[in-house]
Amino acid sequence: MDTASKQRLLAVYRDGLLEDTLPFWLRHCVDREHGGFMMALDQDGTVVDTDKGVWQQGRFTWLLGELYNTVEPRSEWLELARHGADFIDRFCFDLDDGRMWFHVTRDGRPIRKRRYAFSESFAAIAYGELAKATGSSEYADKAGRAFRRFVDHNLNPVNTPAKFTDTRPTRSLGFPMITIATAQELRDSIGMDDADAWIDRSIESIVQYHVKEEFQCVMETVDLDGGMIDHFDGRTLNPGHAIEGAWFIMWEGMHRGDDSLISVGCKMLDWMWARGWDREHGGILYFTSVDDRPVQEYWHDMKFWWPQNEAIIATLLAHHLTGEAKYERWHKQVHEWAYEHFPDPANGEWYGYLDRTARVTSTLKGNLWKGPFHLPRMQLICWRILSM
C-alpha cells in the first residue's frame, strides 16, 4: 500500500471514529438521570428501550478510557468513563455471589445473569483503562478482581445451572479467545503480572483444540479432546469470530516479535476468509458449515456489522505484518463492501443487521449486543496500524 493510500485510509478510520461514531453515542446514549448508558437506539438516536446491557456499560467505559489514554486526554472522555464505572459499581454486580449481571433496568435493577462471565471481562478492561488514566490503585484492583472472576467462573463455574447435560460435553472458542484480548488490555493498562501466561495458555488451547489442519478451518465448538462433533452445533462455523481470534493472535505475535504466532493468526484468517466470504453477494456470512451441509440457525446468511469489522482489522494487520498482496486485496474487498452498505450518512454510525443481499433488516443502531465497541475499536485499531 503506497503512502498516499495509507494516509487516505487512515483519515477514513480516524475521522469516522472521532467525527461520526463517537459523537453519535455521546449525543444519544448518556443517561444523566440514572447513570450509565442507554444503548437501545433507533437510527436517529431515539431511545427505543431503556434497559441496559452490562456488556455495553463495560465496553463503552473501556472505549472512553482507551481514547483518553491513547488519543487525547479529553476531560469529557474521562468524566464519562467514570460515569460508566460508577453505574457498574453500583448496579452491575450481584452482591450475593460477586458475579455480574447481563441485563438490568434503566435504574439498575437486575433482570438477567448469563451462565458465562463475559460481563466480567468487559468490566475488567474498563477498570484497567480508568486505572491507567487516573493512577488509581482502586481501579487497578477492581480490574484484577473482575479478570479473576471471569477466568475462575469459566473454568470452574459455581452455583450456575448447566445449560446442557453431560451427555455431550464441549469446549468453545469464545473463552480462550476473549481471555487473550482481556489479558492483552490488562497487560497494557495495569501491567498485569500473569497476562502473558494467560495469553500463552489460551493460544495453546485454540491451536490444540480448534485449529484443524484436516478441515482447514477454525472450529467454534469441539468435544473436550478437540474432536469434531458431527451434529449441528459441532459442524457450525462462525467465520467472524474466528477471524477476530486470528487478529488477537497476530497482535500478540507483533507485540512479542514472534513470527510463529503471526503465522498461526494468518492461517486462521486464510481458512476462515475462504469459509466466510460470500462470493456471490460480498461480505462475511454469519454462520457456515464445516462440510457444506445446512446449518441450523435461520440467520446464518445474514451480514452482521461486527464480522465485517473484525475482517477489516485482520486483513489490514496481516498485510502490515507480512506485506502479502492478497491481504491488501482482501482488506480492500471487505472495507469497500462494508462501507458501501452499513453506514448511515444521514444520522451517523452503522446499521447492524443486513440480509445476504445487503438490505437493511433493522434500523436499530444499538441493543443488548450492539453498542459502541466493535465499530469504534475497528476504527481505532486500523488507525493505529496505518500509523505504524
C-alpha positions in Angstrom: 0.0 0.0 0.0 1.5 3.3 -1.0 1.9 6.2 1.4 -0.9 8.3 -0.1 -3.3 5.4 0.0 -2.4 4.7 3.6 -3.0 8.3 4.6 -6.4 8.5 2.9 -7.4 5.2 4.6 -6.1 6.4 7.9 -8.3 9.5 7.7 -11.3 7.4 7.0 -10.9 5.4 10.2 -9.7 8.3 12.4 -12.3 10.8 11.2 -15.1 8.2 11.2 -14.3 7.4 14.9 -13.9 10.9 16.1 -16.4 12.8 14.0 -19.2 10.2 13.3 -19.2 7.1 15.5 -18.3 8.5 18.9 -20.4 11.7 18.6 -23.5 9.6 17.8 -23.2 7.7 21.0 -22.2 10.7 23.1 -25.2 12.7 21.8 -27.8 9.9 22.5 -26.8 7.3 25.0 -25.6 9.0 28.2 -28.1 8.7 31.0 -27.7 11.7 33.2 -30.6 10.8 35.4 -29.8 7.2 36.4 -26.2 6.8 35.3 -24.6 4.6 32.8 -25.6 4.4 29.1 -28.8 3.5 27.3 -27.8 1.7 24.1 -31.1 0.6 22.5 -31.1 3.4 19.9 -33.0 3.7 16.7 -31.3 5.0 13.5 -31.7 8.7 14.6 -30.6 8.1 18.2 -34.1 7.8 19.6 -34.1 5.6 22.7 -36.4 2.6 22.0 -35.7 0.7 25.2 -34.3 2.0 28.4 -32.9 -1.3 29.8 -29.1 -1.5 30.0 -26.9 -4.3 28.8 -24.0 -4.7 31.2 -21.6 -5.8 28.3 -22.2 -2.4 26.8 -21.6 -0.5 30.0 -18.2 -2.0 30.3 -17.4 -1.8 26.6 -18.2 1.9 26.3 -16.4 2.7 29.5 -13.4 0.9 28.1 -13.5 2.8 24.8 -13.7 6.2 26.6 -10.8 5.3 28.8 -8.8 3.9 25.9 -9.3 7.1 23.9 -8.3 9.2 26.8 -5.2 7.2 27.3 -4.1 6.8 23.7 -5.6 9.5 21.6 -6.0 12.7 23.7 -6.7 13.3 27.4 -10.1 15.0 26.9 -11.8 15.7 30.2 -15.2 14.7 28.7 -14.0 11.2 27.9 -12.6 10.7 31.4 -15.7 12.1 33.1 -17.9 9.8 31.1 -15.7 6.8 31.7 -16.0 7.5 35.4 -19.8 7.9 34.9 -19.9 4.4 33.3 -17.7 2.8 36.0 -19.9 4.3 38.7 -23.0 2.7 37.3 -21.2 -0.7 37.0 -20.0 -0.4 40.6 -23.5 0.4 42.0 -25.7 -1.8 39.9 -24.0 -4.4 37.8 -22.7 -6.9 40.5 -24.8 -9.5 42.3 -23.8 -8.9 45.9 -24.8 -12.5 46.8 -22.1 -14.2 44.7 -19.9 -11.4 43.3 -20.9 -12.3 39.7 -22.1 -9.6 37.3 -25.5 -9.2 35.7 -26.0 -9.3 32.0 -29.1 -7.1 31.8 -30.5 -4.5 34.2 -33.3 -1.9 34.1 -32.6 1.8 33.5 -32.2 2.4 37.2 -30.1 -0.7 37.8 -32.5 -3.4 39.0 -31.3 -6.8 37.8 -33.1 -8.7 35.1 -30.8 -11.4 33.9 -27.5 -13.1 34.6 -25.8 -15.3 31.9 -24.1 -18.6 32.6 -20.9 -17.3 31.1 -18.9 -14.4 32.6 -18.1 -12.1 29.7 -19.6 -9.1 31.6 -16.7 -9.5 34.0 -14.2 -9.4 31.1 -15.5 -6.2 29.8 -15.7 -4.6 33.2 -12.0 -5.6 33.7 -10.8 -3.8 30.7 -12.9 -0.7 31.6 -11.5 -0.6 35.1 -8.0 -1.1 33.7 -8.2 2.0 31.4 -9.5 4.1 34.3 -6.6 2.9 36.5 -4.2 3.9 33.7 -5.9 7.3 33.2 -6.2 8.2 36.9 -3.3 6.3 38.6 -5.9 4.8 41.0 -4.9 1.6 42.6 -8.6 1.0 43.5 -9.5 0.8 39.8 -6.5 -1.5 39.2 -7.6 -3.8 42.0 -11.1 -3.8 40.5 -9.7 -4.7 37.1 -7.7 -7.6 38.5 -10.7 -8.9 40.6 -13.0 -8.8 37.6 -10.5 -10.7 35.4 -10.2 -13.4 38.1 -14.0 -13.7 38.3 -14.0 -14.0 34.5 -11.5 -16.8 34.3 -12.5 -18.6 37.5 -16.1 -18.8 36.6 -15.4 -20.0 33.1 -13.0 -22.7 34.3 -14.9 -23.7 37.5 -18.5 -22.4 37.5 -20.1 -22.4 40.9 -23.8 -22.3 41.7 -24.6 -22.0 38.0 -27.2 -24.4 36.5 -25.7 -26.2 33.5 -27.2 -25.3 30.1 -26.7 -28.8 28.8 -26.4 -32.3 30.4 -23.1 -34.1 30.5 -24.1 -36.4 27.6 -22.0 -34.4 25.0 -19.5 -32.1 26.8 -18.0 -29.4 24.6 -15.4 -26.7 24.6 -15.9 -23.3 22.9 -13.6 -20.9 21.1 -15.1 -17.9 23.0 -13.4 -18.3 26.3 -9.8 -18.6 25.3 -10.2 -16.0 22.6 -11.7 -13.4 25.0 -9.1 -14.3 27.6 -6.3 -13.3 25.1 -7.9 -10.0 24.4 -8.7 -9.2 28.0 -5.2 -10.1 29.2 -3.6 -8.0 26.4 -5.6 -5.0 27.5 -4.8 -5.5 31.2 -1.1 -6.0 30.4 -1.1 -2.6 28.8 -3.3 -0.8 31.3 -2.3 -2.2 34.7 0.8 -4.2 33.9 -1.0 -7.4 35.0 1.8 -9.8 36.1 0.4 -13.0 34.7 -1.0 -11.6 31.4 1.5 -13.4 29.2 0.8 -16.7 31.0 -2.9 -16.5 30.4 -2.3 -15.5 26.8 0.0 -18.4 26.2 -2.4 -20.8 27.8 -5.3 -19.5 25.7 -3.4 -19.6 22.4 -2.2 -23.1 23.1 -5.9 -24.1 23.7 -7.0 -22.6 20.5 -4.2 -24.2 18.5 -4.6 -27.6 20.2 -8.4 -27.9 20.1 -9.8 -25.5 17.5 -7.3 -25.0 14.6 -8.0 -28.0 12.3 -5.5 -28.7 9.6 -7.6 -31.7 8.3 -10.6 -29.4 7.7 -8.6 -26.2 7.1 -10.9 -24.3 9.4 -11.2 -23.0 12.9 -13.9 -24.9 14.8 -16.2 -22.9 17.0 -17.3 -25.9 19.2 -15.5 -29.2 19.7 -15.6 -32.1 22.1 -13.3 -32.0 25.2 -10.5 -33.6 23.3 -10.9 -31.3 20.3 -12.7 -33.8 18.2 -15.4 -32.8 15.6 -18.9 -33.3 16.8 -21.0 -34.5 13.9 -24.1 -32.6 14.9 -25.4 -29.1 14.1 -23.5 -27.4 17.0 -20.3 -29.1 16.1 -20.4 -28.5 12.4 -21.3 -24.9 12.6 -18.5 -22.4 12.0 -18.6 -18.7 12.9 -16.1 -17.1 10.5 -16.2 -13.6 12.0 -15.5 -14.9 15.5 -12.5 -17.0 14.3 -11.2 -14.1 12.2 -11.4 -11.9 15.4 -9.4 -14.5 17.2 -6.9 -14.6 14.3 -6.0 -10.9 14.7 -5.7 -11.2 18.5 -3.0 -13.9 17.9 -1.4 -11.8 15.2 -1.4 -8.8 17.5 0.4 -10.9 20.1 2.9 -12.0 17.6 3.6 -8.4 16.7 3.9 -7.5 20.4 6.4 -10.3 21.0 8.2 -10.2 17.6 7.1 -13.8 17.3 6.7 -14.8 13.6 5.3 -18.2 14.6 2.2 -16.5 16.2 1.8 -14.3 13.2 1.8 -17.4 11.0 -0.9 -19.0 13.2 -3.1 -15.9 13.0 -2.7 -15.6 9.2 -3.5 -19.3 8.7 -6.7 -18.9 10.8 -7.6 -15.8 8.7 -6.9 -17.6 5.4 -9.0 -20.5 6.2 -12.0 -18.6 7.6 -11.9 -16.0 4.9 -12.4 -18.9 2.4 -15.2 -20.2 4.6 -16.9 -16.9 5.3 -16.6 -14.5 2.4 -19.8 -14.6 0.3 -18.6 -14.9 -3.3 -22.0 -14.1 -4.7 -23.0 -11.0 -2.7 -19.9 -10.0 -0.8 -19.4 -9.6 2.9 -18.7 -12.1 5.7 -21.5 -14.6 6.3 -22.6 -15.2 9.9 -22.5 -19.0 10.0 -21.3 -21.6 7.6 -20.8 -25.4 8.0 -17.5 -27.4 8.1 -18.9 -29.8 5.5 -21.2 -27.5 3.5 -24.3 -29.1 4.9 -27.0 -26.7 6.0 -26.7 -25.0 9.4 -29.5 -24.8 11.9 -29.6 -21.1 12.6 -32.0 -19.3 10.4 -29.9 -16.1 10.3 -26.9 -18.0 9.0 -26.6 -16.0 5.8 -27.1 -12.5 7.3 -24.4 -9.9 7.3 -23.9 -8.5 10.8 -21.8 -5.5 11.4 -19.2 -7.0 13.7 -17.8 -9.8 11.5 -17.1 -7.2 8.8 -15.3 -5.0 11.5 -13.1 -7.9 12.6 -12.3 -8.9 9.0 -11.3 -5.3 8.2 -8.8 -5.3 11.2 -7.5 -8.8 10.5 -6.8 -8.3 6.8 -5.1 -4.9 7.4 -3.0 -6.3 10.2 -2.0 -9.3 8.1 -0.9 -7.1 5.3 1.0 -4.8 7.6 2.9 -7.8 9.2 3.5 -9.9 6.1 3.3 -7.5 3.1 1.4 -10.1 1.2 -0.7 -8.7 -1.6 -3.7 -11.0 -1.0 -4.3 -9.4 2.4 -4.3 -5.9 0.8 -6.8 -7.2 -1.8 -9.0 -8.8 0.9 -8.9 -5.7 3.0 -10.0 -3.6 0.1 -12.8 -6.0 -0.6 -14.3 -6.1 2.8 -13.7 -2.4 3.6 -15.4 -1.3 0.4 -18.3 -3.7 0.8 -18.9 -2.8 4.4 -18.5 1.0 3.9 -21.0 0.8 1.0 -23.7 -0.9 2.9 -23.6 -0.4 6.7 -23.0 3.4 7.3 -26.0 5.7 7.8 -24.7 9.0 6.4 -27.9 10.9 7.4 -27.7 10.0 11.1 -24.2 8.6 11.8 -22.9 5.3 13.0 -23.7 1.9 11.2 -26.7 -0.2 10.9 -26.1 -3.6 12.5 -28.1 -6.1 10.5 -28.3 -6.7 6.8 -29.7 -9.6 4.8 -27.5 -11.6 2.5 -28.0 -9.1 -0.4 -27.2 -6.2 1.9 -30.7 -4.9 2.5 -31.0 -3.3 6.0 -33.3 -5.5 8.1 -33.4 -3.4 11.2 -32.9 0.3 11.8 -31.5 -0.3 15.3 -28.1 1.2 16.0 -27.8 -0.5 19.4 -29.3 -3.2 21.7 -28.0 -5.6 24.3 -25.5 -6.9 21.8 -24.6 -3.9 19.6 -23.1 -0.7 21.0 -20.0 1.4 20.7 -17.4 -1.4 20.7 -16.7 -3.4 17.5 -17.0 -0.5 15.1 -15.1 2.1 17.1 -12.5 -0.5 18.1 -12.0 -1.3 14.4 -11.6 2.3 13.5 -9.1 2.9 16.3 -7.1 -0.3 15.7 -6.9 0.4 11.9 -5.9 4.0 12.6 -3.0 2.6 14.8 -1.9 0.1 12.2 -1.8 2.7 9.5 0.2 5.0 11.7 2.9 2.4 12.4 
